[in-house]
Amino acid sequence: MRAFVFPGQGAQALGMGRALAEAYPAAQAVFDEVDEALGEKLSAVIWGEDQERLTLTANAQPALMATSIAALRALGAEGVAPSAANYVAGHSLGEYSALCAAGALSLADTARLLRLRGRAMQEAVPVGVGAMAALLGLDFEAARSVAEEAAQGEVCQAANDNDPAQVVVSGHRGAVERALEIARTRGAKRAILLPVSAPFHCALMEPAARAMADALDDVEINQPVVPLVANVRAEAVSEPALIRQLLVAQVTGLVRWRESVAWMAARGVSGFWEIGAGKALSGMIRRIAREAECRAVGTPEDVAAASG
């Protein structure tokens, strides 16, 4: 069995997807459609020279999705359809890519939703008020205990349960900085602030969750052709009304990536194809499901190898 998985923020890189667009008209058409949906040349940002502009949350989110769907369409041109997977899943914004891949959301709607999501998440908390940090070498329960102790009346929550020894915490900057110190005393191998512009996946994102609820009310969601393993449930879902609810909950909720991968592996998934930019998810997956085979699909060469 096989799962197609889609990366989240942090995987963006200048030039991503360009070789795919040059090699496959179907991939170029994805970038063209995203540009049209947003009313601007996002492709020029992706293939430009301004890393800071690409890294802006409102650009990075639709840009990563476009690159993932371009890779998926290139696979399709070589005869590998989304239905070749048994499940789809995505890390945070990657969940939107997964839903687009599975036909639950149109490409244009996905681009517009992610542009709005990026802006809403950025605007929910003034710059400098929030922070996120990676705690390496602590399991989830230990990291959650660190976050709870560090809160001291502020917000500090486990935000991403990435793999058995990598948990990200999110919240008020002061509380997150306290979490770094506490984690080091609890035996964390490393505890580092992340270079992000907002504290994602915690209670401070509630204004963004409300904005997404309003936006999703106006978008058609179809039943996906392949079940989605949802971030906040860590199990497969297919009902459009439930998917809508979970996309709202995901803004403030824990990304249960470790559990999601383990759930798929326990049901017989042995191959994970990371569709789009980077290989970060593959590294996490190998630490969760040690017997799994991981394949990155982000270049024409990757597409050829995967479809051969």
SVG drawing of the C-alpha trace seen along z (x, -y; Angstrom):
<svg xmlns="http://www.w3.org/2000/svg" viewBox="-21 -43 43 47">
<polyline fill="none" stroke="black" stroke-width="0.4" points="0.0,0.0 1.1,-3.6 0.4,-7.0 1.0,-10.4 2.2,-13.0 2.5,-16.7 5.0,-19.1 4.3,-22.1 5.9,-25.5 9.6,-25.5 10.1,-23.4 9.9,-26.4 13.0,-27.1 13.5,-29.6 13.1,-27.8 11.0,-25.0 8.8,-23.4 10.4,-25.3 12.0,-22.2 8.7,-20.4 6.9,-23.2 9.6,-23.2 9.3,-19.5 5.5,-19.0 2.8,-21.2 0.5,-19.9 2.8,-21.2 3.1,-24.6 -0.7,-24.7 -0.8,-24.4 1.3,-27.5 -0.7,-29.4 -4.0,-28.5 -2.7,-29.5 -1.4,-32.9 -4.9,-33.5 -6.7,-32.5 -4.6,-34.9 -4.7,-37.6 -0.9,-38.0 2.2,-36.2 3.1,-34.0 5.1,-31.9 7.4,-34.9 8.0,-35.0 8.7,-31.3 11.1,-31.4 12.6,-34.8 15.5,-35.8 13.8,-37.2 13.9,-34.4 12.3,-36.7 9.3,-37.4 8.8,-33.7 9.0,-32.9 6.2,-35.3 3.5,-33.1 0.9,-34.4 3.2,-33.5 4.9,-30.3 1.6,-28.5 0.1,-28.7 3.5,-28.4 4.2,-25.0 0.8,-23.8 1.3,-24.8 4.6,-22.9 3.1,-19.8 0.2,-19.8 2.6,-20.4 4.5,-17.3 1.3,-15.4 0.2,-16.5 3.6,-15.5 3.1,-12.0 -0.4,-12.0 1.2,-12.7 3.3,-9.6 0.3,-7.5 0.4,-7.6 -3.0,-8.9 -3.9,-10.1 -5.9,-6.9 -2.5,-5.1 -2.4,-6.0 -4.4,-4.4 -4.3,-7.5 -3.3,-11.2 -2.0,-13.3 -0.2,-16.6 1.7,-18.5 -0.3,-21.6 -0.8,-23.6 0.1,-20.3 -3.3,-19.0 -4.8,-21.5 -2.4,-20.1 -3.6,-16.6 -7.2,-17.6 -6.6,-19.2 -4.7,-16.1 -7.6,-13.9 -10.2,-16.1 -11.9,-17.4 -10.9,-21.0 -10.4,-22.7 -6.9,-24.1 -8.2,-27.7 -10.1,-27.4 -7.1,-25.8 -4.8,-28.6 -7.2,-31.3 -7.8,-29.5 -4.1,-29.2 -3.5,-32.9 -6.2,-33.8 -4.9,-31.3 -1.4,-32.7 -2.5,-36.2 -5.0,-35.4 -2.3,-33.4 0.2,-36.3 -2.3,-38.9 -3.7,-36.9 -0.7,-37.8 1.5,-41.0 5.1,-40.2 7.3,-39.5 4.5,-38.6 4.6,-34.9 7.2,-32.2 7.7,-28.6 10.5,-26.2 11.6,-22.7 12.4,-20.4 14.6,-17.6 15.2,-14.4 12.0,-14.6 9.0,-12.4 5.5,-14.0 4.4,-13.5 7.7,-15.0 7.4,-18.0 3.8,-18.6 4.8,-18.6 7.5,-21.2 4.9,-23.4 2.5,-23.2 5.1,-24.2 6.4,-27.0 3.0,-28.6 2.7,-30.4 -0.6,-32.1 0.4,-32.6 -0.1,-30.3 2.4,-27.6 1.3,-24.4 2.6,-21.5 1.9,-22.4 3.5,-19.7 4.1,-16.2 6.5,-15.4 8.2,-12.2 9.3,-10.2 12.0,-12.8 10.8,-16.1 8.0,-18.2 7.4,-21.8 5.8,-24.1 4.1,-27.4 2.7,-30.4 3.7,-33.6 7.4,-34.4 8.2,-34.6 6.5,-31.2 8.3,-29.6 11.6,-30.9 10.9,-29.5 10.1,-26.1 13.6,-26.1 15.2,-26.4 13.0,-23.8 13.5,-21.4 17.3,-21.6 17.0,-20.7 14.7,-17.8 17.3,-16.2 16.4,-17.6 19.3,-17.1 18.5,-20.5 15.9,-23.2 15.9,-25.9 13.7,-28.9 12.3,-28.5 12.6,-31.2 8.8,-31.7 6.8,-34.9 3.9,-33.7 3.0,-31.1 1.1,-28.5 -1.2,-25.8 -1.9,-27.2 -4.8,-29.1 -3.3,-32.4 -4.4,-31.5 -8.1,-31.7 -8.8,-34.8 -7.3,-32.9 -9.5,-29.9 -12.6,-32.2 -11.4,-33.7 -11.0,-30.2 -14.4,-29.1 -16.0,-32.0 -13.9,-31.3 -14.6,-27.5 -18.3,-28.2 -18.2,-29.6 -16.1,-26.8 -17.4,-23.5 -15.7,-20.4 -16.2,-17.1 -15.6,-13.6 -11.9,-12.9 -11.1,-10.0 -8.6,-8.8 -9.2,-9.1 -7.4,-12.0 -5.5,-11.2 -6.3,-14.4 -3.8,-16.3 -6.1,-16.8 -7.6,-13.3 -4.6,-11.1 -7.1,-8.8 -8.8,-8.7 -11.8,-10.9 -13.8,-11.3 -17.0,-13.2 -16.9,-16.7 -18.7,-18.3 -16.2,-16.7 -13.2,-17.8 -14.5,-21.4 -14.7,-21.2 -11.2,-19.7 -9.6,-22.3 -10.9,-25.0 -9.8,-23.0 -6.3,-22.5 -5.5,-26.2 -5.3,-26.1 -4.9,-22.4 -2.0,-20.0 -0.5,-18.6 -0.5,-14.9 2.0,-13.8 3.7,-11.0 0.4,-9.4 -0.9,-9.9 2.1,-8.1 1.9,-5.3 -1.9,-5.0 -1.2,-4.5 1.7,-2.1 -0.4,0.0 -2.9,0.4 -0.3,1.7 1.1,-1.4 4.8,-0.6 5.5,-3.3 5.3,-7.0 5.8,-9.4 6.6,-13.0 5.0,-15.0 6.5,-18.5 9.4,-20.5 12.0,-19.0 12.5,-15.8 11.7,-16.8 8.6,-14.6 10.6,-11.6 13.1,-12.0 10.3,-12.2 8.5,-9.1 11.7,-7.0 11.9,-7.8 8.3,-6.8 7.9,-3.8 11.4,-2.4 10.5,0.2 8.8,-2.3 10.2,-3.1 10.2,-6.9 10.4,-8.5 10.7,-12.2 8.9,-13.4 9.8,-17.0 11.8,-17.0 11.4,-15.5 14.0,-12.9 12.0,-11.9 8.8,-11.7 10.6,-9.5 11.9,-7.2 8.5,-7.0 6.6,-6.2 9.1,-3.8"/>
</svg>
